[in-house]
Amino acid sequence: MQLQLSDEVQREVEQTIRSKASQSLVIDLYATAEEISRRHDTGEVDLDAVVATVARLAAQCGCAVELGGVKGGGVQSA
């Protein structure tokens, strides 16, 4: 299983986080990762790898994160 995201997907994550951060400082990790995965063929990359990248970049932007997507079950803030 490939864990490295392509440069294109990395840029998409960065742009998406910047866009979402301008609207709210709380990012839903799984919903954002799923949104990005739907727009791009992430191939062999596991959704959790996209989630990890979203979480890292959201933290760098000073955003809080919530785990409200498919795997998160309920809404949890971190």
mmCIF file of the N, C-alpha and C atoms, coordinates in Angstrom:
data_MODEL
# 
_entry.id   MODEL 
# 
loop_
_atom_site.group_PDB 
_atom_site.id 
_atom_site.type_symbol 
_atom_site.label_atom_id 
_atom_site.label_alt_id 
_atom_site.label_comp_id 
_atom_site.label_asym_id 
_atom_site.label_entity_id 
_atom_site.label_seq_id 
_atom_site.pdbx_PDB_ins_code 
_atom_site.Cartn_x 
_atom_site.Cartn_y 
_atom_site.Cartn_z 
_atom_site.occupancy 
_atom_site.B_iso_or_equiv 
_atom_site.pdbx_formal_charge 
_atom_site.auth_seq_id 
_atom_site.auth_comp_id 
_atom_site.auth_asym_id 
_atom_site.auth_atom_id 
_atom_site.pdbx_PDB_model_num 
ATOM 1   N N  . MET A 1 1  ? 0.844   -1.185 0.000  1.00 0.00 ? 1  MET A N  1 
ATOM 2   C CA . MET A 1 1  ? 0.000   0.000  0.000  1.00 0.00 ? 1  MET A CA 1 
ATOM 3   C C  . MET A 1 1  ? 0.885   1.242  0.000  1.00 0.00 ? 1  MET A C  1 
ATOM 4   N N  . GLN A 1 2  ? 0.573   2.163  -0.901 1.00 0.00 ? 2  GLN A N  1 
ATOM 5   C CA . GLN A 1 2  ? 1.329   3.401  -1.013 1.00 0.00 ? 2  GLN A CA 1 
ATOM 6   C C  . GLN A 1 2  ? 0.828   4.394  0.022  1.00 0.00 ? 2  GLN A C  1 
ATOM 7   N N  . LEU A 1 3  ? 1.749   5.031  0.740  1.00 0.00 ? 3  LEU A N  1 
ATOM 8   C CA . LEU A 1 3  ? 1.359   6.004  1.754  1.00 0.00 ? 3  LEU A CA 1 
ATOM 9   C C  . LEU A 1 3  ? 1.662   7.430  1.340  1.00 0.00 ? 3  LEU A C  1 
ATOM 10  N N  . GLN A 1 4  ? 2.465   7.623  0.305  1.00 0.00 ? 4  GLN A N  1 
ATOM 11  C CA . GLN A 1 4  ? 2.849   8.950  -0.140 1.00 0.00 ? 4  GLN A CA 1 
ATOM 12  C C  . GLN A 1 4  ? 1.784   9.513  -1.083 1.00 0.00 ? 4  GLN A C  1 
ATOM 13  N N  . LEU A 1 5  ? 1.302   10.703 -0.789 1.00 0.00 ? 5  LEU A N  1 
ATOM 14  C CA . LEU A 1 5  ? 0.335   11.351 -1.662 1.00 0.00 ? 5  LEU A CA 1 
ATOM 15  C C  . LEU A 1 5  ? 1.072   12.030 -2.805 1.00 0.00 ? 5  LEU A C  1 
ATOM 16  N N  . SER A 1 6  ? 0.447   12.067 -3.965 1.00 0.00 ? 6  SER A N  1 
ATOM 17  C CA . SER A 1 6  ? 1.052   12.747 -5.110 1.00 0.00 ? 6  SER A CA 1 
ATOM 18  C C  . SER A 1 6  ? 1.141   14.245 -4.818 1.00 0.00 ? 6  SER A C  1 
ATOM 19  N N  . ASP A 1 7  ? 2.003   14.921 -5.563 1.00 0.00 ? 7  ASP A N  1 
ATOM 20  C CA . ASP A 1 7  ? 2.139   16.369 -5.393 1.00 0.00 ? 7  ASP A CA 1 
ATOM 21  C C  . ASP A 1 7  ? 0.813   17.078 -5.659 1.00 0.00 ? 7  ASP A C  1 
ATOM 22  N N  . GLU A 1 8  ? 0.082   16.585 -6.658 1.00 0.00 ? 8  GLU A N  1 
ATOM 23  C CA . GLU A 1 8  ? -1.211  17.182 -6.998 1.00 0.00 ? 8  GLU A CA 1 
ATOM 24  C C  . GLU A 1 8  ? -2.187  17.084 -5.824 1.00 0.00 ? 8  GLU A C  1 
ATOM 25  N N  . VAL A 1 9  ? -2.241  15.919 -5.190 1.00 0.00 ? 9  VAL A N  1 
ATOM 26  C CA . VAL A 1 9  ? -3.145  15.736 -4.051 1.00 0.00 ? 9  VAL A CA 1 
ATOM 27  C C  . VAL A 1 9  ? -2.667  16.557 -2.859 1.00 0.00 ? 9  VAL A C  1 
ATOM 28  N N  . GLN A 1 10 ? -1.358  16.616 -2.649 1.00 0.00 ? 10 GLN A N  1 
ATOM 29  C CA . GLN A 1 10 ? -0.807  17.445 -1.561 1.00 0.00 ? 10 GLN A CA 1 
ATOM 30  C C  . GLN A 1 10 ? -1.231  18.904 -1.744 1.00 0.00 ? 10 GLN A C  1 
ATOM 31  N N  . ARG A 1 11 ? -1.112  19.407 -2.980 1.00 0.00 ? 11 ARG A N  1 
ATOM 32  C CA . ARG A 1 11 ? -1.515  20.798 -3.254 1.00 0.00 ? 11 ARG A CA 1 
ATOM 33  C C  . ARG A 1 11 ? -3.008  20.980 -3.024 1.00 0.00 ? 11 ARG A C  1 
ATOM 34  N N  . GLU A 1 12 ? -3.798  19.989 -3.420 1.00 0.00 ? 12 GLU A N  1 
ATOM 35  C CA . GLU A 1 12 ? -5.245  20.055 -3.214 1.00 0.00 ? 12 GLU A CA 1 
ATOM 36  C C  . GLU A 1 12 ? -5.577  20.106 -1.720 1.00 0.00 ? 12 GLU A C  1 
ATOM 37  N N  . VAL A 1 13 ? -4.876  19.309 -0.925 1.00 0.00 ? 13 VAL A N  1 
ATOM 38  C CA . VAL A 1 13 ? -5.089  19.336 0.530  1.00 0.00 ? 13 VAL A CA 1 
ATOM 39  C C  . VAL A 1 13 ? -4.772  20.728 1.064  1.00 0.00 ? 13 VAL A C  1 
ATOM 40  N N  . GLU A 1 14 ? -3.640  21.286 0.660  1.00 0.00 ? 14 GLU A N  1 
ATOM 41  C CA . GLU A 1 14 ? -3.249  22.616 1.129  1.00 0.00 ? 14 GLU A CA 1 
ATOM 42  C C  . GLU A 1 14 ? -4.281  23.669 0.743  1.00 0.00 ? 14 GLU A C  1 
ATOM 43  N N  . GLN A 1 15 ? -4.727  23.653 -0.517 1.00 0.00 ? 15 GLN A N  1 
ATOM 44  C CA . GLN A 1 15 ? -5.709  24.634 -0.969 1.00 0.00 ? 15 GLN A CA 1 
ATOM 45  C C  . GLN A 1 15 ? -7.039  24.464 -0.251 1.00 0.00 ? 15 GLN A C  1 
ATOM 46  N N  . THR A 1 16 ? -7.443  23.230 -0.049 1.00 0.00 ? 16 THR A N  1 
ATOM 47  C CA . THR A 1 16 ? -8.711  22.966 0.633  1.00 0.00 ? 16 THR A CA 1 
ATOM 48  C C  . THR A 1 16 ? -8.655  23.438 2.079  1.00 0.00 ? 16 THR A C  1 
ATOM 49  N N  . ILE A 1 17 ? -7.552  23.166 2.758  1.00 0.00 ? 17 ILE A N  1 
ATOM 50  C CA . ILE A 1 17 ? -7.412  23.602 4.153  1.00 0.00 ? 17 ILE A CA 1 
ATOM 51  C C  . ILE A 1 17 ? -7.431  25.124 4.236  1.00 0.00 ? 17 ILE A C  1 
ATOM 52  N N  . ARG A 1 18 ? -6.707  25.793 3.361  1.00 0.00 ? 18 ARG A N  1 
ATOM 53  C CA . ARG A 1 18 ? -6.708  27.269 3.359  1.00 0.00 ? 18 ARG A CA 1 
ATOM 54  C C  . ARG A 1 18 ? -8.118  27.812 3.130  1.00 0.00 ? 18 ARG A C  1 
ATOM 55  N N  . SER A 1 19 ? -8.826  27.210 2.183  1.00 0.00 ? 19 SER A N  1 
ATOM 56  C CA . SER A 1 19 ? -10.185 27.653 1.884  1.00 0.00 ? 19 SER A CA 1 
ATOM 57  C C  . SER A 1 19 ? -11.112 27.437 3.073  1.00 0.00 ? 19 SER A C  1 
ATOM 58  N N  . LYS A 1 20 ? -11.052 26.251 3.661  1.00 0.00 ? 20 LYS A N  1 
ATOM 59  C CA . LYS A 1 20 ? -11.909 25.950 4.810  1.00 0.00 ? 20 LYS A CA 1 
ATOM 60  C C  . LYS A 1 20 ? -11.529 26.796 6.024  1.00 0.00 ? 20 LYS A C  1 
ATOM 61  N N  . ALA A 1 21 ? -10.239 27.054 6.205  1.00 0.00 ? 21 ALA A N  1 
ATOM 62  C CA . ALA A 1 21 ? -9.779  27.854 7.347  1.00 0.00 ? 21 ALA A CA 1 
ATOM 63  C C  . ALA A 1 21 ? -10.267 29.300 7.249  1.00 0.00 ? 21 ALA A C  1 
ATOM 64  N N  . SER A 1 22 ? -10.483 29.776 6.024  1.00 0.00 ? 22 SER A N  1 
ATOM 65  C CA . SER A 1 22 ? -10.995 31.139 5.875  1.00 0.00 ? 22 SER A CA 1 
ATOM 66  C C  . SER A 1 22 ? -12.474 31.219 6.259  1.00 0.00 ? 22 SER A C  1 
ATOM 67  N N  . GLN A 1 23 ? -13.157 30.077 6.288  1.00 0.00 ? 23 GLN A N  1 
ATOM 68  C CA . GLN A 1 23 ? -14.571 30.035 6.648  1.00 0.00 ? 23 GLN A CA 1 
ATOM 69  C C  . GLN A 1 23 ? -14.785 29.633 8.102  1.00 0.00 ? 23 GLN A C  1 
ATOM 70  N N  . SER A 1 24 ? -13.954 28.730 8.595  1.00 0.00 ? 24 SER A N  1 
ATOM 71  C CA . SER A 1 24 ? -14.088 28.219 9.957  1.00 0.00 ? 24 SER A CA 1 
ATOM 72  C C  . SER A 1 24 ? -12.739 27.649 10.388 1.00 0.00 ? 24 SER A C  1 
ATOM 73  N N  . LEU A 1 25 ? -12.410 27.782 11.644 1.00 0.00 ? 25 LEU A N  1 
ATOM 74  C CA . LEU A 1 25 ? -11.148 27.237 12.133 1.00 0.00 ? 25 LEU A CA 1 
ATOM 75  C C  . LEU A 1 25 ? -11.301 25.813 12.655 1.00 0.00 ? 25 LEU A C  1 
ATOM 76  N N  . VAL A 1 26 ? -12.412 25.158 12.317 1.00 0.00 ? 26 VAL A N  1 
ATOM 77  C CA . VAL A 1 26 ? -12.621 23.761 12.679 1.00 0.00 ? 26 VAL A CA 1 
ATOM 78  C C  . VAL A 1 26 ? -12.750 22.963 11.383 1.00 0.00 ? 26 VAL A C  1 
ATOM 79  N N  . ILE A 1 27 ? -11.898 21.965 11.216 1.00 0.00 ? 27 ILE A N  1 
ATOM 80  C CA . ILE A 1 27 ? -11.873 21.147 10.007 1.00 0.00 ? 27 ILE A CA 1 
ATOM 81  C C  . ILE A 1 27 ? -12.324 19.729 10.355 1.00 0.00 ? 27 ILE A C  1 
ATOM 82  N N  . ASP A 1 28 ? -13.287 19.210 9.605  1.00 0.00 ? 28 ASP A N  1 
ATOM 83  C CA . ASP A 1 28 ? -13.729 17.818 9.761  1.00 0.00 ? 28 ASP A CA 1 
ATOM 84  C C  . ASP A 1 28 ? -12.756 16.959 8.952  1.00 0.00 ? 28 ASP A C  1 
ATOM 85  N N  . LEU A 1 29 ? -11.930 16.183 9.639  1.00 0.00 ? 29 LEU A N  1 
ATOM 86  C CA . LEU A 1 29 ? -10.857 15.433 8.980  1.00 0.00 ? 29 LEU A CA 1 
ATOM 87  C C  . LEU A 1 29 ? -11.361 14.457 7.933  1.00 0.00 ? 29 LEU A C  1 
ATOM 88  N N  . TYR A 1 30 ? -12.284 13.580 8.314  1.00 0.00 ? 30 TYR A N  1 
ATOM 89  C CA . TYR A 1 30 ? -12.732 12.541 7.392  1.00 0.00 ? 30 TYR A CA 1 
ATOM 90  C C  . TYR A 1 30 ? -13.555 13.118 6.242  1.00 0.00 ? 30 TYR A C  1 
ATOM 91  N N  . ALA A 1 31 ? -14.414 14.080 6.513  1.00 0.00 ? 31 ALA A N  1 
ATOM 92  C CA . ALA A 1 31 ? -15.214 14.679 5.439  1.00 0.00 ? 31 ALA A CA 1 
ATOM 93  C C  . ALA A 1 31 ? -14.311 15.381 4.434  1.00 0.00 ? 31 ALA A C  1 
ATOM 94  N N  . THR A 1 32 ? -13.294 16.081 4.923  1.00 0.00 ? 32 THR A N  1 
ATOM 95  C CA . THR A 1 32 ? -12.369 16.776 4.034  1.00 0.00 ? 32 THR A CA 1 
ATOM 96  C C  . THR A 1 32 ? -11.545 15.781 3.227  1.00 0.00 ? 32 THR A C  1 
ATOM 97  N N  . ALA A 1 33 ? -11.054 14.737 3.876  1.00 0.00 ? 33 ALA A N  1 
ATOM 98  C CA . ALA A 1 33 ? -10.262 13.717 3.176  1.00 0.00 ? 33 ALA A CA 1 
ATOM 99  C C  . ALA A 1 33 ? -11.102 13.003 2.126  1.00 0.00 ? 33 ALA A C  1 
ATOM 100 N N  . GLU A 1 34 ? -12.350 12.702 2.443  1.00 0.00 ? 34 GLU A N  1 
ATOM 101 C CA . GLU A 1 34 ? -13.228 12.041 1.475  1.00 0.00 ? 34 GLU A CA 1 
ATOM 102 C C  . GLU A 1 34 ? -13.524 12.955 0.293  1.00 0.00 ? 34 GLU A C  1 
ATOM 103 N N  . GLU A 1 35 ? -13.719 14.230 0.574  1.00 0.00 ? 35 GLU A N  1 
ATOM 104 C CA . GLU A 1 35 ? -13.967 15.216 -0.486 1.00 0.00 ? 35 GLU A CA 1 
ATOM 105 C C  . GLU A 1 35 ? -12.775 15.264 -1.453 1.00 0.00 ? 35 GLU A C  1 
ATOM 106 N N  . ILE A 1 36 ? -11.575 15.289 -0.911 1.00 0.00 ? 36 ILE A N  1 
ATOM 107 C CA . ILE A 1 36 ? -10.365 15.327 -1.734 1.00 0.00 ? 36 ILE A CA 1 
ATOM 108 C C  . ILE A 1 36 ? -10.197 14.017 -2.502 1.00 0.00 ? 36 ILE A C  1 
ATOM 109 N N  . SER A 1 37 ? -10.448 12.908 -1.852 1.00 0.00 ? 37 SER A N  1 
ATOM 110 C CA . SER A 1 37 ? -10.319 11.598 -2.504 1.00 0.00 ? 37 SER A CA 1 
ATOM 111 C C  . SER A 1 37 ? -11.294 11.442 -3.665 1.00 0.00 ? 37 SER A C  1 
ATOM 112 N N  . ARG A 1 38 ? -12.486 12.014 -3.527 1.00 0.00 ? 38 ARG A N  1 
ATOM 113 C CA . ARG A 1 38 ? -13.470 11.942 -4.615 1.00 0.00 ? 38 ARG A CA 1 
ATOM 114 C C  . ARG A 1 38 ? -13.022 12.759 -5.825 1.00 0.00 ? 38 ARG A C  1 
ATOM 115 N N  . ARG A 1 39 ? -12.351 13.871 -5.584 1.00 0.00 ? 39 ARG A N  1 
ATOM 116 C CA . ARG A 1 39 ? -11.916 14.738 -6.682 1.00 0.00 ? 39 ARG A CA 1 
ATOM 117 C C  . ARG A 1 39 ? -10.676 14.219 -7.388 1.00 0.00 ? 39 ARG A C  1 
ATOM 118 N N  . HIS A 1 40 ? -9.901  13.392 -6.707 1.00 0.00 ? 40 HIS A N  1 
ATOM 119 C CA . HIS A 1 40 ? -8.635  12.905 -7.261 1.00 0.00 ? 40 HIS A CA 1 
ATOM 120 C C  . HIS A 1 40 ? -8.580  11.389 -7.153 1.00 0.00 ? 40 HIS A C  1 
ATOM 121 N N  . ASP A 1 41 ? -7.951  10.781 -8.115 1.00 0.00 ? 41 ASP A N  1 
ATOM 122 C CA . ASP A 1 41 ? -7.706  9.348  -8.039 1.00 0.00 ? 41 ASP A CA 1 
ATOM 123 C C  . ASP A 1 41 ? -6.528  9.148  -7.090 1.00 0.00 ? 41 ASP A C  1 
ATOM 124 N N  . THR A 1 42 ? -6.822  8.750  -5.868 1.00 0.00 ? 42 THR A N  1 
ATOM 125 C CA . THR A 1 42 ? -5.752  8.568  -4.887 1.00 0.00 ? 42 THR A CA 1 
ATOM 126 C C  . THR A 1 42 ? -5.138  7.186  -4.990 1.00 0.00 ? 42 THR A C  1 
ATOM 127 N N  . GLY A 1 43 ? -5.616  6.382  -5.928 1.00 0.00 ? 43 GLY A N  1 
ATOM 128 C CA . GLY A 1 43 ? -5.004  5.087  -6.218 1.00 0.00 ? 43 GLY A CA 1 
ATOM 129 C C  . GLY A 1 43 ? -4.929  4.183  -5.018 1.00 0.00 ? 43 GLY A C  1 
ATOM 130 N N  . GLU A 1 44 ? -3.738  3.744  -4.727 1.00 0.00 ? 44 GLU A N  1 
ATOM 131 C CA . GLU A 1 44 ? -3.511  2.790  -3.639 1.00 0.00 ? 44 GLU A CA 1 
ATOM 132 C C  . GLU A 1 44 ? -3.429  3.457  -2.270 1.00 0.00 ? 44 GLU A C  1 
ATOM 133 N N  . VAL A 1 45 ? -3.531  4.768  -2.224 1.00 0.00 ? 45 VAL A N  1 
ATOM 134 C CA . VAL A 1 45 ? -3.398  5.482  -0.955 1.00 0.00 ? 45 VAL A CA 1 
ATOM 135 C C  . VAL A 1 45 ? -4.651  5.265  -0.118 1.00 0.00 ? 45 VAL A C  1 
ATOM 136 N N  . ASP A 1 46 ? -4.464  4.820  1.090  1.00 0.00 ? 46 ASP A N  1 
ATOM 137 C CA . ASP A 1 46 ? -5.543  4.596  2.042  1.00 0.00 ? 46 ASP A CA 1 
ATOM 138 C C  . ASP A 1 46 ? -6.132  5.942  2.477  1.00 0.00 ? 46 ASP A C  1 
ATOM 139 N N  . LEU A 1 47 ? -7.434  5.978  2.729  1.00 0.00 ? 47 LEU A N  1 
ATOM 140 C CA . LEU A 1 47 ? -8.078  7.209  3.183  1.00 0.00 ? 47 LEU A CA 1 
ATOM 141 C C  . LEU A 1 47 ? -7.401  7.748  4.437  1.00 0.00 ? 47 LEU A C  1 
ATOM 142 N N  . ASP A 1 48 ? -6.924  6.864  5.307  1.00 0.00 ? 48 ASP A N  1 
ATOM 143 C CA . ASP A 1 48 ? -6.263  7.313  6.538  1.00 0.00 ? 48 ASP A CA 1 
ATOM 144 C C  . ASP A 1 48 ? -4.992  8.116  6.249  1.00 0.00 ? 48 ASP A C  1 
ATOM 145 N N  . ALA A 1 49 ? -4.312  7.829  5.141  1.00 0.00 ? 49 ALA A N  1 
ATOM 146 C CA . ALA A 1 49 ? -3.129  8.612  4.769  1.00 0.00 ? 49 ALA A CA 1 
ATOM 147 C C  . ALA A 1 49 ? -3.538  10.024 4.372  1.00 0.00 ? 49 ALA A C  1 
ATOM 148 N N  . VAL A 1 50 ? -4.666  10.145 3.681  1.00 0.00 ? 50 VAL A N  1 
ATOM 149 C CA . VAL A 1 50 ? -5.173  11.468 3.320  1.00 0.00 ? 50 VAL A CA 1 
ATOM 150 C C  . VAL A 1 50 ? -5.613  12.200 4.589  1.00 0.00 ? 50 VAL A C  1 
ATOM 151 N N  . VAL A 1 51 ? -6.290  11.494 5.493  1.00 0.00 ? 51 VAL A N  1 
ATOM 152 C CA . VAL A 1 51 ? -6.724  12.080 6.766  1.00 0.00 ? 51 VAL A CA 1 
ATOM 153 C C  . VAL A 1 51 ? -5.515  12.600 7.549  1.00 0.00 ? 51 VAL A C  1 
ATOM 154 N N  . ALA A 1 52 ? -4.449  11.816 7.601  1.00 0.00 ? 52 ALA A N  1 
ATOM 155 C CA . ALA A 1 52 ? -3.245  12.226 8.338  1.00 0.00 ? 52 ALA A CA 1 
ATOM 156 C C  . ALA A 1 52 ? -2.656  13.501 7.746  1.00 0.00 ? 52 ALA A C  1 
ATOM 157 N N  . THR A 1 53 ? -2.651  13.605 6.430  1.00 0.00 ? 53 THR A N  1 
ATOM 158 C CA . THR A 1 53 ? -2.129  14.806 5.785  1.00 0.00 ? 53 THR A CA 1 
ATOM 159 C C  . THR A 1 53 ? -3.030  16.003 6.061  1.00 0.00 ? 53 THR A C  1 
ATOM 160 N N  . VAL A 1 54 ? -4.338  15.794 5.996  1.00 0.00 ? 54 VAL A N  1 
ATOM 161 C CA . VAL A 1 54 ? -5.278  16.865 6.311  1.00 0.00 ? 54 VAL A CA 1 
ATOM 162 C C  . VAL A 1 54 ? -5.078  17.325 7.757  1.00 0.00 ? 54 VAL A C  1 
ATOM 163 N N  . ALA A 1 55 ? -4.933  16.386 8.680  1.00 0.00 ? 55 ALA A N  1 
ATOM 164 C CA . ALA A 1 55 ? -4.743  16.731 10.103 1.00 0.00 ? 55 ALA A CA 1 
ATOM 165 C C  . ALA A 1 55 ? -3.462  17.531 10.308 1.00 0.00 ? 55 ALA A C  1 
ATOM 166 N N  . ARG A 1 56 ? -2.381  17.092 9.684  1.00 0.00 ? 56 ARG A N  1 
ATOM 167 C CA . ARG A 1 56 ? -1.094  17.784 9.831  1.00 0.00 ? 56 ARG A CA 1 
ATOM 168 C C  . ARG A 1 56 ? -1.172  19.206 9.305  1.00 0.00 ? 56 ARG A C  1 
ATOM 169 N N  . LEU A 1 57 ? -1.727  19.373 8.113  1.00 0.00 ? 57 LEU A N  1 
ATOM 170 C CA . LEU A 1 57 ? -1.799  20.706 7.522  1.00 0.00 ? 57 LEU A CA 1 
ATOM 171 C C  . LEU A 1 57 ? -2.801  21.599 8.246  1.00 0.00 ? 57 LEU A C  1 
ATOM 172 N N  . ALA A 1 58 ? -3.895  21.018 8.726  1.00 0.00 ? 58 ALA A N  1 
ATOM 173 C CA . ALA A 1 58 ? -4.858  21.806 9.502  1.00 0.00 ? 58 ALA A CA 1 
ATOM 174 C C  . ALA A 1 58 ? -4.206  22.320 10.786 1.00 0.00 ? 58 ALA A C  1 
ATOM 175 N N  . ALA A 1 59 ? -3.429  21.473 11.442 1.00 0.00 ? 59 ALA A N  1 
ATOM 176 C CA . ALA A 1 59 ? -2.731  21.890 12.665 1.00 0.00 ? 59 ALA A CA 1 
ATOM 177 C C  . ALA A 1 59 ? -1.723  22.994 12.367 1.00 0.00 ? 59 ALA A C  1 
ATOM 178 N N  . GLN A 1 60 ? -1.027  22.884 11.247 1.00 0.00 ? 60 GLN A N  1 
ATOM 179 C CA . GLN A 1 60 ? -0.063  23.923 10.861 1.00 0.00 ? 60 GLN A CA 1 
ATOM 180 C C  . GLN A 1 60 ? -0.745  25.266 10.619 1.00 0.00 ? 60 GLN A C  1 
ATOM 181 N N  . CYS A 1 61 ? -2.006  25.216 10.186 1.00 0.00 ? 61 CYS A N  1 
ATOM 182 C CA . CYS A 1 61 ? -2.772  26.446 9.946  1.00 0.00 ? 61 CYS A CA 1 
ATOM 183 C C  . CYS A 1 61 ? -3.466  26.941 11.211 1.00 0.00 ? 61 CYS A C  1 
ATOM 184 N N  . GLY A 1 62 ? -3.307  26.217 12.307 1.00 0.00 ? 62 GLY A N  1 
ATOM 185 C CA . GLY A 1 62 ? -3.917  26.617 13.568 1.00 0.00 ? 62 GLY A CA 1 
ATOM 186 C C  . GLY A 1 62 ? -5.376  26.240 13.690 1.00 0.00 ? 62 GLY A C  1 
ATOM 187 N N  . CYS A 1 63 ? -5.822  25.298 12.891 1.00 0.00 ? 63 CYS A N  1 
ATOM 188 C CA . CYS A 1 63 ? -7.223  24.869 12.928 1.00 0.00 ? 63 CYS A CA 1 
ATOM 189 C C  . CYS A 1 63 ? -7.425  23.762 13.954 1.00 0.00 ? 63 CYS A C  1 
ATOM 190 N N  . ALA A 1 64 ? -8.594  23.773 14.559 1.00 0.00 ? 64 ALA A N  1 
ATOM 191 C CA . ALA A 1 64 ? -9.011  22.639 15.378 1.00 0.00 ? 64 ALA A CA 1 
ATOM 192 C C  . ALA A 1 64 ? -9.564  21.594 14.417 1.00 0.00 ? 64 ALA A C  1 
ATOM 193 N N  . VAL A 1 65 ? -9.583  20.346 14.842 1.00 0.00 ? 65 VAL A N  1 
ATOM 194 C CA . VAL A 1 65 ? -10.089 19.284 13.969 1.00 0.00 ? 65 VAL A CA 1 
ATOM 195 C C  . VAL A 1 65 ? -11.210 18.535 14.673 1.00 0.00 ? 65 VAL A C  1 
ATOM 196 N N  . GLU A 1 66 ? -12.121 18.001 13.855 1.00 0.00 ? 66 GLU A N  1 
ATOM 197 C CA . GLU A 1 66 ? -13.164 17.136 14.398 1.00 0.00 ? 66 GLU A CA 1 
ATOM 198 C C  . GLU A 1 66 ? -13.196 15.859 13.582 1.00 0.00 ? 66 GLU A C  1 
ATOM 199 N N  . LEU A 1 67 ? -13.615 14.797 14.230 1.00 0.00 ? 67 LEU A N  1 
ATOM 200 C CA . LEU A 1 67 ? -13.630 13.477 13.613 1.00 0.00 ? 67 LEU A CA 1 
ATOM 201 C C  . LEU A 1 67 ? -15.066 13.082 13.318 1.00 0.00 ? 67 LEU A C  1 
ATOM 202 N N  . GLY A 1 68 ? -15.763 13.891 12.559 1.00 0.00 ? 68 GLY A N  1 
ATOM 203 C CA . GLY A 1 68 ? -17.183 13.685 12.336 1.00 0.00 ? 68 GLY A CA 1 
ATOM 204 C C  . GLY A 1 68 ? -17.519 12.884 11.103 1.00 0.00 ? 68 GLY A C  1 
ATOM 205 N N  . GLY A 1 69 ? -16.533 12.397 10.377 1.00 0.00 ? 69 GLY A N  1 
ATOM 206 C CA . GLY A 1 69 ? -16.794 11.668 9.135  1.00 0.00 ? 69 GLY A CA 1 
ATOM 207 C C  . GLY A 1 69 ? -17.193 10.242 9.377  1.00 0.00 ? 69 GLY A C  1 
ATOM 208 N N  . VAL A 1 70 ? -17.093 9.445  8.348  1.00 0.00 ? 70 VAL A N  1 
ATOM 209 C CA . VAL A 1 70 ? -17.522 8.044  8.344  1.00 0.00 ? 70 VAL A CA 1 
ATOM 210 C C  . VAL A 1 70 ? -16.883 7.254  9.473  1.00 0.00 ? 70 VAL A C  1 
ATOM 211 N N  . LYS A 1 71 ? -15.567 7.331  9.619  1.00 0.00 ? 71 LYS A N  1 
ATOM 212 C CA . LYS A 1 71 ? -14.882 6.530  10.629 1.00 0.00 ? 71 LYS A CA 1 
ATOM 213 C C  . LYS A 1 71 ? -15.006 7.125  12.014 1.00 0.00 ? 71 LYS A C  1 
ATOM 214 N N  . GLY A 1 72 ? -15.279 8.429  12.110 1.00 0.00 ? 72 GLY A N  1 
ATOM 215 C CA . GLY A 1 72 ? -15.312 9.078  13.408 1.00 0.00 ? 72 GLY A CA 1 
ATOM 216 C C  . GLY A 1 72 ? -16.549 8.795  14.209 1.00 0.00 ? 72 GLY A C  1 
ATOM 217 N N  . GLY A 1 73 ? -17.618 8.370  13.550 1.00 0.00 ? 73 GLY A N  1 
ATOM 218 C CA . GLY A 1 73 ? -18.862 8.120  14.280 1.00 0.00 ? 73 GLY A CA 1 
ATOM 219 C C  . GLY A 1 73 ? -19.498 9.425  14.680 1.00 0.00 ? 73 GLY A C  1 
ATOM 220 N N  . GLY A 1 74 ? -19.332 9.826  15.908 1.00 0.00 ? 74 GLY A N  1 
ATOM 221 C CA . GLY A 1 74 ? -19.874 11.092 16.391 1.00 0.00 ? 74 GLY A CA 1 
ATOM 222 C C  . GLY A 1 74 ? -18.882 12.215 16.156 1.00 0.00 ? 74 GLY A C  1 
ATOM 223 N N  . VAL A 1 75 ? -19.297 13.393 16.495 1.00 0.00 ? 75 VAL A N  1 
ATOM 224 C CA . VAL A 1 75 ? -18.421 14.549 16.342 1.00 0.00 ? 75 VAL A CA 1 
ATOM 225 C C  . VAL A 1 75 ? -17.559 14.669 17.587 1.00 0.00 ? 75 VAL A C  1 
ATOM 226 N N  . GLN A 1 76 ? -16.259 14.702 17.379 1.00 0.00 ? 76 GLN A N  1 
ATOM 227 C CA . GLN A 1 76 ? -15.309 14.850 18.471 1.00 0.00 ? 76 GLN A CA 1 
ATOM 228 C C  . GLN A 1 76 ? -14.342 15.943 18.094 1.00 0.00 ? 76 GLN A C  1 
ATOM 229 N N  . SER A 1 77 ? -14.041 16.836 18.989 1.00 0.00 ? 77 SER A N  1 
ATOM 230 C CA . SER A 1 77 ? -13.043 17.866 18.718 1.00 0.00 ? 77 SER A CA 1 
ATOM 231 C C  . SER A 1 77 ? -11.727 17.470 19.337 1.00 0.00 ? 77 SER A C  1 
ATOM 232 N N  . ALA A 1 78 ? -10.664 17.833 18.658 1.00 0.00 ? 78 ALA A N  1 
ATOM 233 C CA . ALA A 1 78 ? -9.330  17.549 19.173 1.00 0.00 ? 78 ALA A CA 1 
ATOM 234 C C  . ALA A 1 78 ? -8.525  18.825 19.220 1.00 0.00 ? 78 ALA A C  1 
# 
